[in-house]
Amino acid sequence: MKPRKLYIISGERSGDLHASNLVRSLFEINSDLNIRGMGGSYSKDAGVDIAVDYAEVALMGFLEVALGFRKVLKYLKLVKNDILSFRPDAIILVDYGGFNMKIATFATKNNIPVHYYIPPKVWAWNQKRALKLKAYTDHIYSILPFEPTFFEKYDLKIHYVGNPLLDQISKFFPHEFFFQKNELSYQPIIALLPGSRAQEINAMLVRMVELVKEFPNAQFVIAGVGDLGSAIYQRGIDAGIRVIFDQTYDLLSHAIAAVVTSGTATLETALFRVPQIVVYRTSSISYAIAKNLIRVPYISLVNLIADKEVVKEFIQDDFSVLNLKTELKQILGNQVYKGYMLQGYDLIKERIGERSASDTTARQILNSLNQK
């Protein structure tokens, strides 16, 4: 019997990380698999035969995606041709909604089963996209506890598998000599997490670095992404901030507070119980479009899962040095305020549950293949 062939697609760093853990779980259950696809270094290290590196096509923001549309079309065509050539038994899509929904449509029209792990956030804007998700996917695996209830409105049943960040964090053990290894002082650490794409890092660091002079008794440390190199963090380096690469969990395990770009990192920071401020800024055109489309009251996963404001979100013009300074002083100086935030984190952990997302999803994908 020929080995099963799977094609997996992720399009940014956190998706690549979740895809890699899923691939490892798939191989643990069935080592006789042939897995190819689009992803990054995490997926490659997990055993995926990488046809396209996601870094070649990564874009963010409505305007930026529009301007880069030809680039997206180029790689869509490349991936589609590769899928037809590879002839997989199933396609696994991981997050990356704009690109992956086009692949889902293509796959369904070519009679290839579609498994969507971490579906598009259709509950946030243009909710009728749920109907398209229903039409062009066979199985959906959710990592957010409020999603099954939302999708029920569209008669779409999905599997809630828990959050894969719990799997990742459970594997983490702090480096015994973290301070010495990174030549840090023993002053309290305030972590800066400016994002994982060059475009957002440039936009976030402008204001983040201004905090240094406001808190002279703390040391600010930037969580760097090794693949991007050090030049992208030059603004922070010039401000005297240490950049440590690919050690985000170590950094969070020692930090007393954090300023975090909206995204998966906000939930990671919460699971490490680090008080945080969530920030985001994009082009004025992208923001204007998003403001008219977004249908949820928060942008951070922390507040969305808690269904209330647990952490402050400073978006666009509210992302100012004054607001950051005021909120950080509250976090560091008001124990009651900090305690409220940590209680919110406890609620989030309770709602996420304790499931093993990667293993659960892998078993369900392979079971569906065996039933064919």
LUMTIZA-185783 format. One record per residue (C-alpha): x, y, z. Coordinates in pm, 1 decimal, padded with zeros to 6 digits, m for minus. Layout:
# residues N
<pt px="X" py="Y" pz="Z"/>
...
This chain:
# residues 372
<pt px="00000.0" py="00000.0" pz="00000.0"/>
<pt px="00133.8" py="00339.7" pz="m00099.3"/>
<pt px="00195.7" py="00594.3" pz="00179.9"/>
<pt px="m00074.7" py="00852.3" pz="00231.8"/>
<pt px="00004.8" py="01189.4" pz="00077.1"/>
<pt px="m00090.9" py="01513.1" pz="00253.1"/>
<pt px="m00045.4" py="01872.6" pz="00139.5"/>
<pt px="m00024.7" py="02132.2" pz="00419.3"/>
<pt px="m00027.7" py="02511.8" pz="00380.7"/>
<pt px="00060.9" py="02780.8" pz="00636.0"/>
<pt px="00136.2" py="03143.4" pz="00556.0"/>
<pt px="00300.2" py="03314.6" pz="00853.6"/>
<pt px="00514.6" py="03235.9" pz="01156.3"/>
<pt px="00251.8" py="03130.1" pz="01412.3"/>
<pt px="00067.5" py="02923.1" pz="01152.9"/>
<pt px="00394.7" py="02759.3" pz="01053.8"/>
<pt px="00459.3" py="02673.5" pz="01419.2"/>
<pt px="00113.5" py="02517.4" pz="01462.9"/>
<pt px="00148.6" py="02334.2" pz="01130.7"/>
<pt px="00482.4" py="02187.9" pz="01240.8"/>
<pt px="00337.9" py="02054.0" pz="01566.0"/>
<pt px="00045.7" py="01902.4" pz="01377.0"/>
<pt px="00285.9" py="01738.5" pz="01130.8"/>
<pt px="00488.1" py="01590.0" pz="01417.4"/>
<pt px="00168.7" py="01444.3" pz="01564.8"/>
<pt px="00072.1" py="01302.3" pz="01225.8"/>
<pt px="00411.3" py="01132.0" pz="01191.0"/>
<pt px="00391.1" py="00995.6" pz="01546.2"/>
<pt px="00061.8" py="00823.9" pz="01462.6"/>
<pt px="00166.2" py="00715.8" pz="01113.6"/>
<pt px="00531.8" py="00742.8" pz="01018.2"/>
<pt px="00453.1" py="00623.4" pz="00664.5"/>
<pt px="00324.3" py="00959.2" pz="00538.5"/>
<pt px="00441.7" py="01181.9" pz="00255.4"/>
<pt px="00377.4" py="01545.0" pz="00349.0"/>
<pt px="00448.9" py="01834.1" pz="00115.3"/>
<pt px="00336.1" py="02194.4" pz="00113.0"/>
<pt px="00388.3" py="02564.4" pz="00174.6"/>
<pt px="00538.6" py="02678.9" pz="00504.4"/>
<pt px="00854.8" py="02792.8" pz="00675.5"/>
<pt px="01145.1" py="02663.2" pz="00881.5"/>
<pt px="00924.0" py="02509.4" pz="01152.0"/>
<pt px="00736.0" py="02295.5" pz="00900.0"/>
<pt px="01056.2" py="02201.9" pz="00720.4"/>
<pt px="01217.0" py="02088.3" pz="01046.5"/>
<pt px="00906.7" py="01879.5" pz="01123.0"/>
<pt px="00950.3" py="01686.1" pz="00798.9"/>
<pt px="00745.7" py="01876.6" pz="00539.7"/>
<pt px="00884.8" py="01882.9" pz="00187.2"/>
<pt px="00860.2" py="02259.3" pz="00133.9"/>
<pt px="00744.6" py="02355.6" pz="m00216.1"/>
<pt px="00702.7" py="02726.1" pz="m00132.5"/>
<pt px="00846.3" py="02924.8" pz="00158.3"/>
<pt px="00568.6" py="03143.8" pz="00301.7"/>
<pt px="00815.2" py="03432.7" pz="00351.6"/>
<pt px="00809.5" py="03487.2" pz="m00025.3"/>
<pt px="00439.6" py="03576.0" pz="m00022.0"/>
<pt px="00368.8" py="03711.4" pz="00330.5"/>
<pt px="00165.0" py="04034.2" pz="00331.6"/>
<pt px="m00045.6" py="04214.6" pz="00594.1"/>
<pt px="m00312.3" py="04485.5" pz="00583.7"/>
<pt px="m00586.3" py="04549.8" pz="00325.9"/>
<pt px="m00388.9" py="04806.8" pz="00126.9"/>
<pt px="m00068.7" py="04605.5" pz="00138.7"/>
<pt px="m00245.8" py="04290.4" pz="00016.1"/>
<pt px="m00411.0" py="04488.4" pz="m00265.0"/>
<pt px="m00077.4" py="04632.5" pz="m00377.4"/>
<pt px="00083.2" py="04289.3" pz="m00361.8"/>
<pt px="m00202.9" py="04109.8" pz="m00536.8"/>
<pt px="00002.6" py="04006.9" pz="m00839.7"/>
<pt px="00252.6" py="03844.6" pz="m00607.2"/>
<pt px="m00025.2" py="03653.5" pz="m00429.9"/>
<pt px="m00171.0" py="03538.1" pz="m00762.2"/>
<pt px="00170.8" py="03416.6" pz="m00873.6"/>
<pt px="00211.8" py="03195.8" pz="m00569.0"/>
<pt px="m00148.5" py="03079.4" pz="m00574.0"/>
<pt px="m00090.9" py="02949.2" pz="m00924.8"/>
<pt px="00237.7" py="02789.9" pz="m00823.2"/>
<pt px="00079.7" py="02611.1" pz="m00524.3"/>
<pt px="m00222.2" py="02497.4" pz="m00726.4"/>
<pt px="00001.8" py="02345.6" pz="m00994.6"/>
<pt px="00212.3" py="02177.9" pz="m00727.4"/>
<pt px="m00099.9" py="02026.3" pz="m00568.4"/>
<pt px="m00214.2" py="01883.5" pz="m00902.0"/>
<pt px="00131.3" py="01740.6" pz="m00962.0"/>
<pt px="00159.2" py="01593.4" pz="m00609.7"/>
<pt px="m00197.4" py="01452.3" pz="m00606.6"/>
<pt px="m00251.2" py="01447.0" pz="m00228.5"/>
<pt px="m00512.0" py="01234.4" pz="m00051.6"/>
<pt px="m00611.6" py="01545.4" pz="00144.7"/>
<pt px="m00517.9" py="01908.6" pz="00193.8"/>
<pt px="m00460.8" py="02060.1" pz="00538.3"/>
<pt px="m00500.3" py="02436.7" pz="00557.3"/>
<pt px="m00361.1" py="02620.1" pz="00859.4"/>
<pt px="m00497.3" py="02970.3" pz="00930.5"/>
<pt px="m00398.7" py="03225.0" pz="00655.7"/>
<pt px="m00760.1" py="03275.1" pz="00547.4"/>
<pt px="m00734.8" py="03491.4" pz="00234.5"/>
<pt px="m00492.2" py="03258.9" pz="00056.5"/>
<pt px="m00617.0" py="02930.9" pz="00198.3"/>
<pt px="m00984.8" py="02987.5" pz="00118.7"/>
<pt px="m00887.2" py="03016.9" pz="m00248.1"/>
<pt px="m00700.6" py="02687.1" pz="m00214.5"/>
<pt px="m01004.1" py="02530.2" pz="m00043.0"/>
<pt px="m01225.6" py="02628.7" pz="m00337.4"/>
<pt px="m00970.0" py="02492.5" pz="m00583.6"/>
<pt px="m00926.1" py="02165.5" pz="m00392.8"/>
<pt px="m01300.6" py="02100.3" pz="m00364.4"/>
<pt px="m01344.8" py="02155.6" pz="m00737.2"/>
<pt px="m01069.6" py="01896.4" pz="m00790.7"/>
<pt px="m01230.5" py="01646.5" pz="m00548.3"/>
<pt px="m00954.8" py="01671.4" pz="m00288.5"/>
<pt px="m01079.2" py="01657.8" pz="00075.2"/>
<pt px="m01009.4" py="01978.9" pz="00268.9"/>
<pt px="m00921.2" py="01986.1" pz="00639.5"/>
<pt px="m00906.6" py="02339.3" pz="00784.0"/>
<pt px="m00704.4" py="02372.5" pz="01104.6"/>
<pt px="m00749.8" py="02717.1" pz="01264.6"/>
<pt px="m01024.9" py="02848.2" pz="01033.9"/>
<pt px="m01052.9" py="03208.1" pz="00909.1"/>
<pt px="m01184.9" py="03453.9" pz="01167.1"/>
<pt px="m01513.8" py="03499.5" pz="00985.4"/>
<pt px="m01680.1" py="03600.8" pz="01313.2"/>
<pt px="m01471.8" py="03920.8" pz="01308.3"/>
<pt px="m01585.5" py="04057.4" pz="00971.1"/>
<pt px="m01797.1" py="03955.8" pz="00669.4"/>
<pt px="m01959.1" py="03678.0" pz="00867.3"/>
<pt px="m02134.2" py="03532.6" pz="00562.3"/>
<pt px="m01796.1" py="03391.6" pz="00462.4"/>
<pt px="m01898.0" py="03108.7" pz="00694.3"/>
<pt px="m02121.5" py="02986.4" pz="00411.3"/>
<pt px="m01822.2" py="02963.9" pz="00179.4"/>
<pt px="m01630.8" py="02781.2" pz="00450.5"/>
<pt px="m01919.4" py="02535.3" pz="00472.7"/>
<pt px="m01924.8" py="02484.2" pz="00095.6"/>
<pt px="m01552.4" py="02429.0" pz="00043.6"/>
<pt px="m01426.9" py="02238.3" pz="00348.7"/>
<pt px="m01485.8" py="01886.3" pz="00473.0"/>
<pt px="m01357.6" py="01917.1" pz="00830.5"/>
<pt px="m01283.3" py="02223.6" pz="01044.9"/>
<pt px="m01072.2" py="02219.1" pz="01360.8"/>
<pt px="m01114.3" py="02520.8" pz="01588.2"/>
<pt px="m00870.0" py="02642.3" pz="01853.7"/>
<pt px="m01089.8" py="02917.0" pz="01999.5"/>
<pt px="m01360.1" py="02811.0" pz="02249.1"/>
<pt px="m01624.7" py="03057.5" pz="02128.5"/>
<pt px="m01611.7" py="02951.1" pz="01761.9"/>
<pt px="m01834.6" py="02638.6" pz="01769.7"/>
<pt px="m02129.1" py="02843.7" pz="01898.7"/>
<pt px="m02077.9" py="03104.8" pz="01627.4"/>
<pt px="m02060.9" py="02851.2" pz="01345.0"/>
<pt px="m02375.4" py="02674.3" pz="01465.2"/>
<pt px="m02569.5" py="02977.3" pz="01339.0"/>
<pt px="m02468.2" py="02870.7" pz="00988.6"/>
<pt px="m02542.6" py="02501.9" pz="01050.6"/>
<pt px="m02169.4" py="02437.0" pz="01035.9"/>
<pt px="m02036.5" py="02184.2" pz="01284.2"/>
<pt px="m01671.4" py="02215.9" pz="01371.9"/>
<pt px="m01436.0" py="02027.5" pz="01603.5"/>
<pt px="m01303.4" py="02229.0" pz="01898.2"/>
<pt px="m00962.4" py="02071.4" pz="01961.4"/>
<pt px="m00816.5" py="02304.9" pz="02225.2"/>
<pt px="m00541.4" py="02558.4" pz="02169.6"/>
<pt px="m00204.5" py="02441.6" pz="02028.8"/>
<pt px="m00018.3" py="02704.3" pz="02231.9"/>
<pt px="m00074.8" py="02484.3" pz="02535.8"/>
<pt px="00108.0" py="02203.0" pz="02355.5"/>
<pt px="00395.5" py="02431.5" pz="02268.5"/>
<pt px="00427.1" py="02584.2" pz="02614.3"/>
<pt px="00413.7" py="02243.3" pz="02782.3"/>
<pt px="00736.1" py="02151.1" pz="02597.1"/>
<pt px="00917.4" py="02460.9" pz="02719.4"/>
<pt px="01181.9" py="02454.7" pz="02991.6"/>
<pt px="01348.0" py="02786.3" pz="03091.6"/>
<pt px="01716.2" py="02825.1" pz="03016.1"/>
<pt px="01904.9" py="02799.4" pz="03343.5"/>
<pt px="02147.8" py="03077.3" pz="03252.3"/>
<pt px="01915.2" py="03303.2" pz="03052.5"/>
<pt px="02056.0" py="03630.2" pz="03193.0"/>
<pt px="02420.5" py="03531.8" pz="03149.8"/>
<pt px="02365.5" py="03379.8" pz="02805.7"/>
<pt px="02211.9" py="03702.4" pz="02674.4"/>
<pt px="02436.5" py="03942.3" pz="02869.3"/>
<pt px="02141.6" py="04091.7" pz="03056.6"/>
<pt px="02154.6" py="04275.9" pz="03386.7"/>
<pt px="01938.3" py="04167.3" pz="03679.4"/>
<pt px="01709.5" py="04468.6" pz="03652.0"/>
<pt px="01338.1" py="04383.9" pz="03606.7"/>
<pt px="01261.6" py="04295.9" pz="03243.9"/>
<pt px="00991.5" py="04459.1" pz="03035.1"/>
<pt px="00947.4" py="04256.3" pz="02717.7"/>
<pt px="00876.7" py="04416.0" pz="02380.6"/>
<pt px="00710.5" py="04185.8" pz="02126.3"/>
<pt px="00684.0" py="04392.3" pz="01805.3"/>
<pt px="00556.8" py="04110.2" pz="01582.2"/>
<pt px="00693.8" py="03857.7" pz="01336.8"/>
<pt px="00680.7" py="04045.8" pz="01004.9"/>
<pt px="00920.5" py="04321.5" pz="00900.1"/>
<pt px="00630.7" py="04546.0" pz="00805.0"/>
<pt px="00466.9" py="04538.0" pz="01149.2"/>
<pt px="00796.4" py="04551.5" pz="01339.4"/>
<pt px="00880.8" py="04879.1" pz="01166.5"/>
<pt px="00541.7" py="05020.6" pz="01262.4"/>
<pt px="00548.4" py="04904.6" pz="01627.4"/>
<pt px="00905.8" py="04975.0" pz="01737.1"/>
<pt px="00876.7" py="05348.1" pz="01662.6"/>
<pt px="00676.7" py="05402.1" pz="01981.1"/>
<pt px="00784.4" py="05102.0" pz="02185.5"/>
<pt px="01143.6" py="05223.6" pz="02208.5"/>
<pt px="01031.1" py="05560.6" pz="02344.2"/>
<pt px="00940.1" py="05389.1" pz="02672.2"/>
<pt px="01305.0" py="05327.4" pz="02764.1"/>
<pt px="01371.3" py="05674.7" pz="02897.8"/>
<pt px="01044.9" py="05669.9" pz="03094.6"/>
<pt px="01139.8" py="05363.4" pz="03302.6"/>
<pt px="01511.4" py="05389.4" pz="03390.5"/>
<pt px="01491.9" py="05123.5" pz="03663.0"/>
<pt px="01384.8" py="04849.8" pz="03421.0"/>
<pt px="01557.3" py="04689.0" pz="03124.1"/>
<pt px="01365.3" py="04658.8" pz="02799.0"/>
<pt px="01431.4" py="04350.8" pz="02588.3"/>
<pt px="01302.1" py="04288.8" pz="02235.0"/>
<pt px="01185.4" py="03942.8" pz="02130.3"/>
<pt px="01358.6" py="03912.3" pz="01793.6"/>
<pt px="01283.0" py="03678.6" pz="01503.2"/>
<pt px="01609.0" py="03523.8" pz="01386.3"/>
<pt px="01498.2" py="03476.7" pz="01025.1"/>
<pt px="01454.9" py="03854.1" pz="00987.9"/>
<pt px="01809.2" py="03943.9" pz="01094.9"/>
<pt px="01920.4" py="04221.1" pz="01328.2"/>
<pt px="01889.9" py="04520.4" pz="01092.0"/>
<pt px="01511.2" py="04532.1" pz="01129.9"/>
<pt px="01559.9" py="04598.2" pz="01502.9"/>
<pt px="01817.8" py="04876.5" pz="01457.2"/>
<pt px="01581.9" py="05137.7" pz="01601.7"/>
<pt px="01573.8" py="04940.9" pz="01927.7"/>
<pt px="01944.9" py="04870.9" pz="01925.4"/>
<pt px="02016.2" py="05242.9" pz="01880.0"/>
<pt px="01799.9" py="05309.5" pz="02186.8"/>
<pt px="02017.2" py="05074.5" pz="02392.1"/>
<pt px="01766.6" py="04787.8" pz="02396.0"/>
<pt px="01894.4" py="04431.3" pz="02391.9"/>
<pt px="01747.5" py="04209.6" pz="02117.6"/>
<pt px="01737.2" py="03837.0" pz="02187.2"/>
<pt px="01646.2" py="03608.1" pz="01901.2"/>
<pt px="01407.6" py="03311.0" pz="01904.6"/>
<pt px="01380.1" py="03300.0" pz="02284.1"/>
<pt px="01034.7" py="03449.2" pz="02334.6"/>
<pt px="00921.3" py="03194.7" pz="02593.3"/>
<pt px="01240.5" py="03239.1" pz="02794.6"/>
<pt px="01188.0" py="03613.8" pz="02780.8"/>
<pt px="00824.0" py="03588.7" pz="02892.1"/>
<pt px="00915.3" py="03353.4" pz="03174.9"/>
<pt px="01135.9" py="03629.3" pz="03323.1"/>
<pt px="00940.5" py="03944.4" pz="03230.6"/>
<pt px="00738.3" py="04151.1" pz="03478.2"/>
<pt px="00538.2" py="04319.9" pz="03199.2"/>
<pt px="00516.1" py="04325.0" pz="02820.2"/>
<pt px="00409.3" py="04545.5" pz="02530.1"/>
<pt px="00273.6" py="04311.0" pz="02264.4"/>
<pt px="00167.9" py="04350.2" pz="01902.7"/>
<pt px="m00182.2" py="04209.4" pz="01853.4"/>
<pt px="m00177.5" py="03848.6" pz="01738.1"/>
<pt px="m00099.8" py="03504.9" pz="01876.6"/>
<pt px="00166.2" py="03656.8" pz="02104.6"/>
<pt px="m00102.6" py="03821.3" pz="02320.5"/>
<pt px="m00238.6" py="03479.1" pz="02417.3"/>
<pt px="00112.9" py="03340.3" pz="02470.7"/>
<pt px="00188.5" py="03631.1" pz="02703.3"/>
<pt px="m00133.5" py="03565.0" pz="02896.4"/>
<pt px="m00054.1" py="03194.5" pz="02933.5"/>
<pt px="00281.4" py="03295.4" pz="03084.6"/>
<pt px="00084.0" py="03523.3" pz="03321.0"/>
<pt px="00274.8" py="03835.8" pz="03219.3"/>
<pt px="00074.0" py="04161.2" pz="03251.6"/>
<pt px="00061.0" py="04321.3" pz="02908.0"/>
<pt px="m00041.9" py="04610.3" pz="02687.1"/>
<pt px="m00169.1" py="04519.3" pz="02339.9"/>
<pt px="m00084.2" py="04751.7" pz="02051.9"/>
<pt px="m00135.3" py="04770.0" pz="01678.3"/>
<pt px="m00086.6" py="05016.9" pz="01396.2"/>
<pt px="m00126.0" py="04983.6" pz="01020.7"/>
<pt px="m00160.4" py="05217.7" pz="00723.2"/>
<pt px="m00439.8" py="05474.7" pz="00751.1"/>
<pt px="m00619.9" py="05325.8" pz="00451.2"/>
<pt px="m00603.6" py="04970.3" pz="00587.0"/>
<pt px="m00726.9" py="05092.4" pz="00923.2"/>
<pt px="m01019.1" py="05283.2" pz="00770.9"/>
<pt px="m01126.3" py="04974.0" pz="00577.9"/>
<pt px="m01088.2" py="04747.9" pz="00882.0"/>
<pt px="m01283.5" py="04984.6" pz="01106.6"/>
<pt px="m01583.5" py="04960.0" pz="00874.1"/>
<pt px="m01563.9" py="04581.0" pz="00848.4"/>
<pt px="m01471.4" py="04452.3" pz="01193.8"/>
<pt px="m01769.6" py="04322.6" pz="01390.0"/>
<pt px="m01606.9" py="04238.1" pz="01724.7"/>
<pt px="m01535.2" py="04472.6" pz="02016.5"/>
<pt px="m01170.6" py="04368.7" pz="02066.3"/>
<pt px="m00872.0" py="04272.5" pz="01852.1"/>
<pt px="m00662.8" py="04075.1" pz="02103.4"/>
<pt px="m00723.3" py="03704.2" pz="02156.1"/>
<pt px="m00701.7" py="03767.7" pz="02529.9"/>
<pt px="m01005.9" py="03994.4" pz="02538.8"/>
<pt px="m01195.2" py="03797.6" pz="02274.4"/>
<pt px="m01168.9" py="03470.5" pz="02466.7"/>
<pt px="m01249.9" py="03637.4" pz="02799.9"/>
<pt px="m01535.9" py="03828.1" pz="02629.9"/>
<pt px="m01439.9" py="04137.7" pz="02827.4"/>
<pt px="m01152.6" py="04382.8" pz="02860.2"/>
<pt px="m00874.7" py="04206.7" pz="03048.6"/>
<pt px="m00589.1" py="04400.3" pz="02885.8"/>
<pt px="m00577.3" py="04748.4" pz="02734.5"/>
<pt px="m00567.2" py="04770.7" pz="02355.3"/>
<pt px="m00407.2" py="05078.8" pz="02200.5"/>
<pt px="m00485.0" py="05079.3" pz="01830.5"/>
<pt px="m00379.0" py="05325.4" pz="01559.0"/>
<pt px="m00386.1" py="05681.9" pz="01704.0"/>
<pt px="m00437.1" py="05548.7" pz="02057.6"/>
<pt px="m00100.5" py="05374.5" pz="02024.0"/>
<pt px="00091.5" py="05665.7" pz="02174.8"/>
<pt px="00388.8" py="05693.5" pz="02408.9"/>
<pt px="00171.4" py="05871.7" pz="02665.1"/>
<pt px="m00088.1" py="05592.1" pz="02670.2"/>
<pt px="00181.7" py="05325.6" pz="02693.3"/>
<pt px="00356.3" py="05508.2" pz="02976.7"/>
<pt px="00032.9" py="05559.6" pz="03174.4"/>
<pt px="m00080.1" py="05198.5" pz="03138.8"/>
<pt px="00262.1" py="05053.1" pz="03216.5"/>
<pt px="00277.7" py="05258.1" pz="03536.8"/>
<pt px="m00059.7" py="05112.0" pz="03634.4"/>
<pt px="00059.9" py="04757.9" pz="03570.9"/>
<pt px="00383.8" py="04804.1" pz="03764.1"/>
<pt px="00250.6" py="05016.2" pz="04050.1"/>
<pt px="m00106.3" py="04902.8" pz="04118.5"/>
<pt px="m00125.5" py="04549.6" pz="04259.4"/>
<pt px="m00506.5" py="04544.0" pz="04253.1"/>
<pt px="m00505.3" py="04641.7" pz="03885.2"/>
<pt px="m00245.8" py="04376.7" pz="03807.2"/>
<pt px="m00442.4" py="04118.3" pz="04006.2"/>
<pt px="m00755.3" py="04186.0" pz="03800.1"/>
<pt px="m00557.3" py="04118.0" pz="03483.2"/>
<pt px="m00419.6" py="03790.6" pz="03620.5"/>
<pt px="m00770.9" py="03681.0" pz="03719.7"/>
<pt px="m00870.5" py="03741.7" pz="03358.9"/>
<pt px="m00582.9" py="03519.9" pz="03248.3"/>
<pt px="m00713.8" py="03243.2" pz="03476.3"/>
<pt px="m01054.5" py="03269.4" pz="03310.0"/>
<pt px="m00894.2" py="03239.5" pz="02966.0"/>
<pt px="m00699.1" py="02928.5" pz="03067.6"/>
<pt px="m01019.6" py="02773.5" pz="03201.5"/>
<pt px="m01207.7" py="02843.9" pz="02876.9"/>
<pt px="m00932.3" py="02706.0" pz="02655.9"/>
<pt px="m00925.6" py="02374.0" pz="02841.8"/>
<pt px="m00651.1" py="02115.0" pz="02858.6"/>
<pt px="m00684.1" py="01928.0" pz="02530.1"/>
<pt px="m00387.5" py="01838.4" pz="02312.9"/>
<pt px="m00480.0" py="02022.4" pz="01993.2"/>
<pt px="m00209.2" py="01880.0" pz="01766.2"/>
<pt px="m00267.0" py="01516.1" pz="01863.8"/>
<pt px="m00646.6" py="01547.3" pz="01856.9"/>
<pt px="m00646.5" py="01708.4" pz="01512.1"/>
<pt px="m00395.9" py="01458.7" pz="01371.2"/>
<pt px="m00605.0" py="01162.5" pz="01488.2"/>
<pt px="m00921.6" py="01305.1" pz="01334.7"/>
<pt px="m00751.0" py="01377.7" pz="01001.8"/>
<pt px="m00606.3" py="01026.8" pz="00977.1"/>
<pt px="m00932.0" py="00865.1" pz="01087.8"/>
<pt px="m01116.0" py="01043.7" pz="00808.0"/>
<pt px="m00859.2" py="00918.5" pz="00555.7"/>
<pt px="m00896.9" py="00561.9" pz="00680.2"/>
<pt px="m01272.0" py="00579.6" pz="00631.6"/>
<pt px="m01235.4" py="00651.2" pz="00261.2"/>
